[in-house]
Amino acid sequence: MSCASQLPTESRTEAIPRRQRVVAAAAFALLLAACGTSEIIYRDRLPFNAAPDAVSGLLGYYTVNTKQTTCGNCHAGHQADWSSTKHAGAFQTLAASGHATAACYACHTVNERGNGLAAPAGWNAKADSAYQDVQCESCHGPGTKHVALPDTRANWPLARLTLTNASKSCASCHTGTHTPFAEQWAASGHALIITDAVNNSNAACKNCHDGKTVLKAWGVTTNYQERDSTGFSATTCAVCHNPHGSTNDHQLRFPINTPDPDQNLCMKCHLRRGEPVAGGYGTSPHAPQGFVLLGIGGYRPAGVTIDTLITLTTHASLANPKLCAGCHVQAFDVTDPATGSFVFHSTGHLFKAIPCFDAAGKPTADTTCAFSPPARSFKSCLGSGCHANEAIAAGRLAGIRADLKTLADQIWIDLNRNGVIDAAPTDAGYLAIIKRDRPTELSTNTAVTPALGAKFNVFTFGEGRYANGDKSRGVHNPFLARALLAANITELRTVYALPAPPAQVQAAVDKAIGDAQARQPKFIRAAATVK
């Protein structure tokens, strides 16, 4: 056997650890000295393979059987996070489903979907195993130029935050009758950019109204295409979901099942001002939903005590572990009533707890339909077992709305519909009388008077009275909503010597306070009750 034939080939040395190769190299040097002038070069394997689809430059997997992406050879943290996501098993999931068609693979492999490539690419150009699953390049685009010159910023394949171009976003796959996430999101409030909020002189407004600023406020430093642009972004998929992976269900950036308002994903924005503070807008609520749900929101009239924060809570009880999302993100299938065949899968990304239906039974963004089935879906009310059927849930809602209207009308009726408390007789109710007789009680910036406290509560719980109130029609916490408004009426009468309300209103006040006392005896002290 010749000396050359005894030497390891370059392909063999690729699998030998560097330390062993150093020792081997010393031994082979002696062998070479005896064999002549042959030259052997030892080379580490490059951290990327040639792209199977050379035209697109999509690299795909570096090692298929271990699901090691080419990008993950350098971006090890993202590789580790991604490997635990459903994207990492998308190809196998489709194969195991038993109903895969050729069209299905477009969303279960690396190709032109999601990254905006103009022509069929990756799996759709060459069905190579390197392109199985939804990998980094599905969102970021081809990595060939980047791995060749990684320090050249122009070669950085940055993913996109916005959904303005469906082919360059999550919407490229998360759409259609089976997965209409993008369509439902587009019809939701999360898709809106509220100009007054993002252009507000209070920079903190952007922390919830501009997707880019939200991520920054949450400490997300990952780079993406729009990060340094001057425009604003809606609350898109990647604001709530971490595309690289998360320890939370559905790759959410924060959990949805914790009552900790600093950690609950929804409450990080839907919990801004839940109790009044003196001065300006401080006496009006601002996204108080989390406060109300947890039972810690609202102005507390004199004589009110809450011994345990959760006591008055209903929909934040253990029966609804997902809290906000338990009602507002409800997925269900729509079927043909005649045949029972599948028609549409609602993902719940309208974020409406009781959405209106169209003629085909699909949930819509409409808010004007009747508050009863079958015009609306009350399916979200049945999950905890508290409501036996949709009709019962609708009846409970009707009762809450009626009670709150009775109580809120006694405090303030916005007769001219201008959203401002005007003096009687322009408006009606206790606050209109106070505005007429003691206007400074509603205009002082130095203290939260009982009148301002009542204003805060009626803005929070009174249906249709304030655009940034709780807006749940009392559902988030009916015991708290009714009890606080009832306590307001009692306190306003005492402090401002106002006339007694009509008998039916007083009956509603007594019942609301009685119900609260039954749940927590110390809610109203006896001395605070005026008959």
Backbone torsions as a table, in degrees:
resi	resn	phi	psi	omega
1	MET	NA	134.4	-178.5
2	SER	-73.8	161.6	177.7
3	CYS	-60.9	-41.0	-177.3
4	ALA	-62.3	-36.2	-177.3
5	SER	-71.5	-17.0	179.8
6	GLN	-85.8	-8.6	-176.8
7	LEU	-84.7	145.3	176.6
8	PRO	-67.7	141.9	177.2
9	THR	-76.8	167.7	-179.2
10	GLU	-64.2	-36.6	-179.9
11	SER	-66.6	-31.4	178.7
12	ARG	-72.8	-37.4	-178.0
13	THR	-67.6	-21.0	179.8
14	GLU	-60.6	-32.2	-176.8
15	ALA	-89.4	-4.0	-177.6
16	ILE	-92.3	127.7	177.6
17	PRO	-55.9	150.5	-175.3
18	ARG	-56.1	-43.2	-177.1
19	ARG	-61.5	-40.6	178.3
20	GLN	-67.3	-34.6	-178.9
21	ARG	-67.5	-31.9	178.3
22	VAL	-63.6	-45.0	178.7
23	VAL	-64.2	-43.7	-179.8
24	ALA	-62.9	-37.6	-178.4
25	ALA	-62.5	-38.6	179.6
26	ALA	-64.4	-41.5	179.8
27	ALA	-66.8	-41.4	-178.7
28	PHE	-69.6	-27.1	177.9
29	ALA	-62.3	-40.0	177.3
30	LEU	-65.8	-39.6	179.1
31	LEU	-64.7	-40.7	179.2
32	LEU	-62.8	-39.7	-179.7
33	ALA	-59.2	-31.0	-179.0
34	ALA	-85.7	-21.7	-172.9
35	CYS	-96.0	-17.2	-179.4
36	GLY	131.0	-145.8	-171.5
37	THR	-107.9	12.6	-179.8
38	SER	-59.0	140.9	-178.5
39	GLU	-112.5	130.5	179.4
40	ILE	-116.2	132.7	179.6
41	ILE	-113.8	128.3	178.0
42	TYR	-102.4	129.6	-174.1
43	ARG	-136.8	131.5	173.4
44	ASP	-68.4	149.8	176.2
45	ARG	-68.0	135.6	178.3
46	LEU	-62.5	149.9	-177.9
47	PRO	-76.8	11.8	175.9
48	PHE	-148.1	150.4	175.5
49	ASN	-98.9	165.4	174.3
50	ALA	-65.0	140.5	-179.5
51	ALA	-65.1	125.3	176.9
52	PRO	-56.2	-40.1	173.9
53	ASP	-100.8	89.6	-174.0
54	ALA	-64.4	-28.5	-177.4
55	VAL	-64.4	-45.9	-179.1
56	SER	-80.4	-31.1	-176.8
57	GLY	81.5	13.9	176.0
58	LEU	-75.2	124.5	-174.3
59	LEU	-88.0	-40.3	180.0
60	GLY	69.3	-147.3	-177.5
61	TYR	-70.5	142.3	170.4
62	TYR	-83.4	-43.1	175.7
63	THR	-134.3	112.9	-171.8
64	VAL	-67.5	-47.0	-171.9
65	ASN	-68.7	-19.0	176.6
66	THR	-105.2	2.5	-177.8
67	LYS	55.6	38.1	175.8
68	GLN	-89.3	111.5	179.1
69	THR	-75.6	155.8	176.1
70	THR	-62.6	-43.0	179.6
71	CYS	-60.5	-34.7	-177.5
72	GLY	-69.3	-13.4	176.4
73	ASN	-63.5	-29.0	176.6
74	CYS	-107.8	-42.1	-178.4
75	HIS	-90.8	69.2	-171.9
76	ALA	-64.7	-36.6	-179.6
77	GLY	-64.2	-45.5	178.7
78	HIS	-65.8	-37.0	177.1
79	GLN	-59.7	-44.9	-178.4
80	ALA	-64.8	-41.9	179.4
81	ASP	-67.3	-46.5	-177.2
82	TRP	-62.8	-35.6	-174.5
83	SER	-62.1	-18.8	-179.9
84	SER	-96.3	3.3	-177.9
85	THR	-91.1	166.0	175.9
86	LYS	-67.6	-25.5	177.3
87	HIS	-59.4	-35.0	-176.9
88	ALA	-70.8	-17.0	178.4
89	GLY	-117.4	19.8	-173.9
90	ALA	-61.7	-38.9	-177.2
91	PHE	-68.1	-46.6	-179.3
92	GLN	-66.8	-36.5	178.3
93	THR	-61.1	-42.9	178.9
94	LEU	-65.0	-44.8	-179.0
95	ALA	-62.7	-37.9	-178.0
96	ALA	-75.0	-16.7	-177.0
97	SER	-67.6	-28.2	179.7
98	GLY	81.2	-0.6	180.0
99	HIS	-130.4	31.6	-179.7
100	ALA	-71.3	137.4	172.4
101	THR	-119.3	170.1	-178.9
102	ALA	-58.4	-36.0	-178.3
103	ALA	-67.5	-29.6	-177.0
104	CYS	-63.8	-34.8	-175.3
105	TYR	-63.2	-19.8	-179.9
106	ALA	-61.6	-26.0	179.7
107	CYS	-108.9	9.0	179.5
108	HIS	-123.6	14.1	179.6
109	THR	-142.6	174.0	174.4
110	VAL	-86.5	121.7	179.2
111	ASN	-157.2	-149.8	-176.8
112	GLU	-82.3	-10.1	-179.4
113	ARG	-72.7	135.3	175.9
114	GLY	90.3	-25.7	-178.0
115	ASN	-112.0	-2.1	172.6
116	GLY	79.3	13.5	176.5
117	LEU	-63.0	140.8	-172.0
118	ALA	-75.3	-35.0	-174.9
119	ALA	-112.4	160.5	175.6
120	PRO	-52.5	133.4	-174.3
121	ALA	-144.4	169.8	178.5
122	GLY	57.0	-128.2	-177.6
123	TRP	-58.0	-36.6	-178.0
124	ASN	-72.4	-14.0	175.2
125	ALA	-102.7	-35.0	179.7
126	LYS	-149.9	110.4	-174.8
127	ALA	-75.8	69.2	179.9
128	ASP	-95.4	145.1	-178.5
129	SER	-61.0	-20.5	177.8
130	ALA	-62.8	-18.7	-176.4
131	TYR	-101.8	9.9	177.1
132	GLN	-68.5	148.4	178.3
133	ASP	75.1	168.6	179.4
134	VAL	-94.8	100.8	-173.4
135	GLN	-101.5	-174.1	-177.7
136	CYS	-53.3	-46.0	-174.0
137	GLU	-70.8	-12.2	176.0
138	SER	-62.0	-32.7	178.5
139	CYS	-104.7	-35.9	-173.7
140	HIS	-87.2	-21.8	-177.8
141	GLY	90.3	178.6	-173.8
142	PRO	-55.8	140.2	-178.3
143	GLY	-107.6	1.8	-174.9
144	THR	-58.5	-47.6	-179.7
145	LYS	-65.3	-36.3	-178.2
146	HIS	-66.3	-43.6	-178.4
147	VAL	-70.8	-26.0	178.2
148	ALA	-73.6	-41.0	179.8
149	LEU	-135.7	74.9	-172.5
150	PRO	-65.3	-22.4	-177.6
151	ASP	-86.6	-7.1	-180.0
152	THR	-83.7	110.9	-173.8
153	ARG	-58.3	-33.7	-179.1
154	ALA	-62.7	-20.0	-179.1
155	ASN	-93.8	0.5	-179.2
156	TRP	-72.4	119.1	179.5
157	PRO	-84.8	89.0	-175.7
158	LEU	-88.0	134.9	175.6
159	ALA	-76.7	171.5	-175.0
160	ARG	-112.8	145.7	177.2
161	LEU	-88.9	-36.9	-174.0
162	THR	-83.4	162.1	178.1
163	LEU	-112.9	23.1	-177.4
164	THR	-65.2	-27.6	175.1
165	ASN	-119.9	106.7	-173.2
166	ALA	-58.6	-35.4	-176.9
167	SER	-72.4	-11.3	-179.4
168	LYS	-116.1	36.1	-175.3
169	SER	-159.2	-178.2	176.3
170	CYS	-57.9	-29.4	-176.2
171	ALA	-64.2	-15.0	-179.7
172	SER	-64.5	-29.4	179.2
173	CYS	-117.5	-35.9	-175.4
174	HIS	-84.1	66.4	-175.7
175	THR	-154.2	173.3	178.6
176	GLY	95.6	176.9	-173.6
177	THR	-65.6	-26.0	-179.0
178	HIS	-90.3	-30.5	-178.1
179	THR	-138.2	62.6	-175.2
180	PRO	-81.7	46.1	179.2
181	PHE	-59.2	-48.5	-175.0
182	ALA	-66.1	-42.0	-178.7
183	GLU	-65.3	-43.6	-179.3
184	GLN	-69.2	-40.4	176.7
185	TRP	-58.5	-42.9	-177.1
186	ALA	-61.6	-24.6	179.2
187	ALA	-94.6	4.1	-177.5
188	SER	-99.0	169.8	177.1
189	GLY	-66.2	-23.0	179.5
190	HIS	-66.5	-20.8	-178.8
191	ALA	-83.9	-7.9	-176.4
192	LEU	-88.1	142.0	170.0
193	ILE	-108.6	109.6	-176.6
194	ILE	-83.2	108.6	-172.8
195	THR	-57.3	-44.8	-178.6
196	ASP	-60.2	-32.4	-177.5
197	ALA	-77.9	-46.6	-176.5
198	VAL	-73.1	-23.1	178.2
199	ASN	-98.1	6.7	-178.4
200	ASN	-66.5	145.4	178.9
201	SER	-66.1	-20.1	175.2
202	ASN	-82.1	105.5	-175.3
203	ALA	-60.8	-25.0	-177.9
204	ALA	-64.4	-21.7	179.7
205	CYS	-59.7	-35.2	-178.4
206	LYS	-68.0	-19.9	-178.8
207	ASN	-63.2	-14.5	175.8
208	CYS	-125.8	-17.5	-173.6
209	HIS	-106.6	-7.1	176.3
210	ASP	-124.5	116.1	-175.7
211	GLY	-53.0	-41.3	-179.3
212	LYS	-64.3	-42.7	-179.0
213	THR	-71.4	-32.0	175.6
214	VAL	-58.1	-49.8	-179.4
215	LEU	-61.0	-40.9	178.4
216	LYS	-63.2	-42.8	179.3
217	ALA	-64.3	-28.6	179.6
218	TRP	-87.8	3.9	177.2
219	GLY	80.5	18.8	178.7
220	VAL	-84.1	115.4	-176.2
221	THR	-106.1	-1.0	179.7
222	THR	-55.6	137.0	179.7
223	ASN	-80.2	148.3	175.6
224	TYR	-155.4	167.2	-166.8
225	GLN	-59.9	-39.5	-174.4
226	GLU	-92.1	1.9	-169.1
227	ARG	-56.1	-40.5	-175.8
228	ASP	-100.6	9.4	179.4
229	SER	-78.8	164.9	-176.9
230	THR	-89.8	-13.6	-177.8
231	GLY	-75.5	174.9	179.7
232	PHE	-106.8	158.2	-178.7
233	SER	-124.9	145.5	174.0
234	ALA	-74.9	177.0	176.8
235	THR	-83.0	83.9	-175.1
236	THR	-84.4	179.8	-176.3
237	CYS	-51.1	-48.3	-173.4
238	ALA	-73.6	-5.6	173.5
239	VAL	-75.1	-45.3	-178.9
240	CYS	-89.2	-33.1	-178.2
241	HIS	-106.6	139.5	175.7
242	ASN	-91.8	108.9	-176.8
243	PRO	-59.3	-26.6	-178.1
244	HIS	-80.9	-16.2	-179.9
245	GLY	127.5	159.7	-176.8
246	SER	-158.4	156.5	175.2
247	THR	-78.4	-9.8	179.9
248	ASN	-90.7	157.0	177.5
249	ASP	-58.2	146.1	175.8
250	HIS	59.6	26.1	178.6
251	GLN	57.3	30.1	178.8
252	LEU	-70.8	145.0	-177.8
253	ARG	-70.3	-28.8	178.1
254	PHE	-137.4	156.6	180.0
255	PRO	-70.3	157.7	177.6
256	ILE	-110.1	-4.7	-174.4
257	ASN	-107.6	18.2	177.5
258	THR	-109.4	137.1	175.8
259	PRO	-81.7	2.0	176.7
260	ASP	-72.3	109.4	-174.7
261	PRO	-64.0	-18.9	178.4
262	ASP	-81.2	-14.9	-177.1
263	GLN	-116.5	-20.0	179.9
264	ASN	-68.7	125.1	-174.7
265	LEU	-54.6	-50.7	-176.8
266	CYS	-66.1	-39.8	-175.4
267	MET	-75.4	-10.9	176.8
268	LYS	-64.2	-18.8	173.1
269	CYS	-120.8	-36.9	-177.3
270	HIS	-86.6	50.0	178.6
271	LEU	-165.9	77.3	-174.2
272	ARG	-110.6	-58.5	176.4
273	ARG	-134.8	108.7	-175.4
274	GLY	-109.2	-7.9	175.9
275	GLU	-143.0	151.6	-172.8
276	PRO	-75.0	149.0	170.7
277	VAL	-130.4	152.0	-175.9
278	ALA	-65.2	137.8	171.6
279	GLY	103.7	124.8	169.8
280	GLY	52.3	-130.7	-177.8
281	TYR	-69.3	-7.2	-178.7
282	GLY	-62.9	-20.1	179.9
283	THR	-95.0	14.4	174.4
284	SER	-125.0	142.6	-179.8
285	PRO	-70.7	158.1	176.5
286	HIS	-144.5	111.0	-177.4
287	ALA	45.1	61.1	-174.6
288	PRO	-89.1	10.6	-170.2
289	GLN	-55.9	-44.9	-179.0
290	GLY	-63.5	-40.9	178.0
291	PHE	-59.8	-44.9	-177.7
292	VAL	-66.5	-46.1	-178.2
293	LEU	-58.3	-42.2	-177.6
294	LEU	-81.2	-7.2	178.1
295	GLY	82.2	18.6	-177.4
296	ILE	-115.7	10.5	-177.0
297	GLY	-101.3	168.5	174.9
298	GLY	93.1	156.5	174.5
299	TYR	-75.8	135.7	-179.2
300	ARG	-100.9	105.4	178.6
301	PRO	-59.8	159.3	179.4
302	ALA	-54.5	135.1	-179.8
303	GLY	95.8	-5.2	-178.9
304	VAL	-94.1	131.0	172.4
305	THR	-132.2	143.3	175.6
306	ILE	-121.0	106.3	-177.1
307	ASP	-73.3	-41.0	-179.1
308	THR	-126.4	125.0	-173.2
309	LEU	-57.4	-34.7	-173.2
310	ILE	-85.8	-5.9	-170.9
311	THR	-56.3	-45.6	-175.0
312	LEU	-86.2	0.8	-175.5
313	THR	-77.4	142.9	173.9
314	THR	-116.3	-60.0	-175.4
315	HIS	-80.4	1.1	171.8
316	ALA	-106.2	18.4	179.6
317	SER	-78.8	175.9	-179.9
318	LEU	-64.6	-17.6	177.9
319	ALA	-69.9	-16.5	179.5
320	ASN	-127.5	73.4	-173.2
321	PRO	-63.4	-24.9	-178.7
322	LYS	-88.6	3.5	174.5
323	LEU	52.0	-121.9	-175.8
324	CYS	-54.2	-48.7	-176.2
325	ALA	-67.9	-22.2	179.7
326	GLY	-59.1	-30.3	178.0
327	CYS	-107.5	-35.6	-170.9
328	HIS	-87.8	-13.4	176.9
329	VAL	-125.7	82.3	-178.3
330	GLN	-111.6	119.1	177.4
331	ALA	-97.8	137.9	177.2
332	PHE	-159.4	159.0	179.5
333	ASP	-94.5	142.5	173.3
334	VAL	-103.3	127.6	-179.0
335	THR	-120.5	159.9	177.2
336	ASP	-72.6	121.0	-177.0
337	PRO	-62.3	-25.3	-178.1
338	ALA	-81.8	-41.7	-174.5
339	THR	-108.7	-19.1	-176.7
340	GLY	78.7	4.5	-178.0
341	SER	-78.3	155.1	-177.8
342	PHE	-64.4	137.9	177.1
343	VAL	-120.3	-44.7	-170.3
344	PHE	-162.3	142.6	174.6
345	HIS	-110.1	113.2	177.7
346	SER	-83.3	126.7	-177.0
347	THR	-88.1	-10.0	-177.6
348	GLY	82.6	8.3	-176.2
349	HIS	-88.1	15.2	162.2
350	LEU	-78.4	-20.2	-179.4
351	PHE	61.9	29.1	176.9
352	LYS	-106.3	125.9	-177.1
353	ALA	-66.7	-39.1	-180.0
354	ILE	-130.0	75.5	-175.2
355	PRO	-70.5	154.7	172.7
356	CYS	-76.4	154.2	178.3
357	PHE	-108.6	150.7	170.2
358	ASP	-91.7	-174.2	-175.1
359	ALA	-62.9	-26.2	-178.9
360	ALA	-89.1	-0.6	179.8
361	GLY	88.6	12.5	178.6
362	LYS	-91.0	140.2	177.4
363	PRO	-67.9	144.1	-177.8
364	THR	-128.3	174.1	178.0
365	ALA	-84.6	0.8	179.7
366	ASP	-61.2	145.3	178.1
367	THR	-123.0	6.8	-171.6
368	THR	-102.5	-3.7	-176.7
369	CYS	-72.6	167.5	-178.7
370	ALA	-63.7	148.5	-179.1
371	PHE	-88.2	56.8	178.9
372	SER	-159.5	152.4	174.8
373	PRO	-72.7	150.6	4.0
374	PRO	-90.4	7.4	-179.9
375	ALA	-64.5	-34.1	178.5
376	ARG	-124.3	158.6	173.9
377	SER	-95.8	127.3	173.9
378	PHE	-110.7	24.6	-178.0
379	LYS	-60.7	-32.7	-178.0
380	SER	-65.6	-19.2	-177.5
381	CYS	-83.0	-9.2	-172.6
382	LEU	-98.0	-14.5	-171.9
383	GLY	-62.3	-35.6	-174.9
384	SER	-83.2	-12.7	-177.2
385	GLY	87.5	1.3	-179.6
386	CYS	-74.4	-32.3	-179.0
387	HIS	-116.9	126.0	-173.2
388	ALA	-69.7	-33.5	179.9
389	ASN	-155.3	173.1	-175.5
390	GLU	-66.1	-34.9	-179.2
391	ALA	-64.3	-39.8	178.7
392	ILE	-66.2	-42.8	178.9
393	ALA	-61.6	-41.7	178.6
394	ALA	-64.4	-37.6	178.0
395	GLY	-65.2	-39.4	176.2
396	ARG	-61.9	-41.7	178.8
397	LEU	-62.3	-43.6	-180.0
398	ALA	-60.4	-40.0	179.1
399	GLY	-65.9	-42.6	178.7
400	ILE	-62.8	-45.1	-178.6
401	ARG	-61.6	-41.2	-179.6
402	ALA	-65.8	-43.6	179.4
403	ASP	-62.0	-46.1	-177.4
404	LEU	-67.4	-34.5	177.6
405	LYS	-65.0	-42.3	178.7
406	THR	-59.5	-46.4	-177.7
407	LEU	-71.9	-45.5	-178.0
408	ALA	-65.3	-37.9	179.6
409	ASP	-62.7	-32.6	178.1
410	GLN	-67.8	-29.4	-179.6
411	ILE	-83.5	-46.2	-178.4
412	TRP	-164.4	130.2	171.2
413	ILE	-117.9	120.7	-178.9
414	ASP	-83.7	79.2	-172.1
415	LEU	-61.8	-36.9	-178.2
416	ASN	-94.2	5.4	172.3
417	ARG	55.8	39.0	179.7
418	ASN	-104.9	2.3	177.9
419	GLY	74.3	9.9	-177.8
420	VAL	-123.6	140.5	177.2
421	ILE	-76.6	110.1	178.8
422	ASP	-102.5	155.6	179.8
423	ALA	-66.1	145.8	174.4
424	ALA	-62.1	142.6	9.6
425	PRO	-94.6	7.7	178.7
426	THR	-59.1	-44.3	171.7
427	ASP	-115.2	172.2	-178.9
428	ALA	-126.8	168.7	179.3
429	GLY	100.5	172.2	-176.8
430	TYR	-56.9	-42.8	-176.9
431	LEU	-67.1	-33.0	176.8
432	ALA	-66.6	-36.7	177.0
433	ILE	-67.1	-43.2	178.7
434	ILE	-64.1	-39.5	179.0
435	LYS	-63.0	-33.1	179.1
436	ARG	-75.7	-44.2	-172.1
437	ASP	-94.2	-31.6	-177.8
438	ARG	-139.6	66.2	-171.3
439	PRO	-59.7	-29.3	-177.5
440	THR	-66.4	-20.8	178.5
441	GLU	-63.9	-24.2	-179.9
442	LEU	-107.1	1.9	-177.7
443	SER	-121.9	-7.1	-178.4
444	THR	-66.2	143.5	177.8
445	ASN	-108.0	7.3	-174.1
446	THR	-103.4	-15.9	-178.1
447	ALA	-156.5	157.8	174.1
448	VAL	-92.7	99.8	179.8
449	THR	-76.3	164.8	174.3
450	PRO	-55.4	-34.4	178.8
451	ALA	-66.7	-43.4	179.0
452	LEU	-67.9	-35.0	176.5
453	GLY	-64.1	-41.0	177.4
454	ALA	-66.2	-38.4	175.7
455	LYS	-58.9	-45.6	-179.2
456	PHE	-59.4	-45.2	-177.1
457	ASN	-70.1	-39.4	180.0
458	VAL	-71.6	-30.7	172.8
459	PHE	-67.9	-33.4	-178.8
460	THR	-75.7	-48.1	-170.3
461	PHE	-105.3	-19.3	-177.6
462	GLY	-74.4	122.4	-176.1
463	GLU	-65.4	128.8	175.8
464	GLY	74.0	10.8	-176.1
465	ARG	-96.7	-20.1	-179.2
466	TYR	-153.4	133.0	-172.5
467	ALA	-68.0	-23.9	-176.5
468	ASN	-114.3	31.2	176.4
469	GLY	-84.1	-163.1	-179.0
470	ASP	-66.4	-39.7	173.3
471	LYS	62.0	18.8	177.9
472	SER	-97.7	3.9	-176.6
473	ARG	58.7	31.8	177.1
474	GLY	89.7	-9.6	-173.2
475	VAL	-64.8	-37.5	-177.4
476	HIS	-55.5	-35.1	-179.4
477	ASN	-163.2	77.7	-173.5
478	PRO	-61.9	-37.5	179.9
479	PHE	-64.5	-43.1	-179.8
480	LEU	-66.5	-45.2	-177.9
481	ALA	-59.7	-48.8	-178.2
482	ARG	-67.4	-42.2	-176.2
483	ALA	-66.4	-41.2	-178.7
484	LEU	-68.5	-41.5	177.9
485	LEU	-64.9	-39.1	177.5
486	ALA	-63.8	-41.5	178.9
487	ALA	-66.3	-33.8	175.0
488	ASN	-60.1	-46.0	-179.3
489	ILE	-60.0	-43.9	179.0
490	THR	-61.9	-45.5	-178.1
491	GLU	-68.6	-41.5	-179.8
492	LEU	-61.9	-41.9	177.7
493	ARG	-60.1	-43.3	-176.5
494	THR	-67.8	-49.0	-173.0
495	VAL	-73.3	-39.6	-172.1
496	TYR	-109.0	11.0	177.5
497	ALA	50.6	50.0	-178.4
498	LEU	-88.1	157.1	-178.9
499	PRO	-65.7	154.2	178.5
500	ALA	-63.5	145.8	178.3
501	PRO	-74.5	166.1	175.4
502	PRO	-57.0	158.5	-174.8
503	ALA	-57.4	-40.6	-178.1
504	GLN	-68.5	-31.2	176.7
505	VAL	-70.5	-44.7	179.0
506	GLN	-61.1	-36.8	177.6
507	ALA	-62.8	-39.9	178.1
508	ALA	-66.6	-38.0	177.6
509	VAL	-62.7	-48.9	-178.3
510	ASP	-61.6	-40.5	-179.0
511	LYS	-67.3	-44.0	-179.1
512	ALA	-61.3	-44.5	179.4
513	ILE	-68.6	-39.1	178.1
514	GLY	-62.9	-42.6	178.2
515	ASP	-63.1	-39.7	179.7
516	ALA	-67.6	-40.0	-180.0
517	GLN	-66.3	-33.0	178.5
518	ALA	-65.5	-33.0	178.0
519	ARG	-84.5	-31.3	177.5
520	GLN	-152.2	102.8	-171.8
521	PRO	-55.5	-28.1	-175.0
522	LYS	-90.0	11.7	-176.8
523	PHE	-59.4	-46.9	178.1
524	ILE	-122.7	124.6	174.2
525	ARG	-74.4	145.1	-175.7
526	ALA	-57.7	-35.2	-176.9
527	ALA	-66.2	-19.5	-176.6
528	ALA	-87.8	-9.5	-176.4
529	THR	-85.8	126.3	179.3
530	VAL	-115.5	128.7	179.7
531	LYS	-99.4	NA	NA
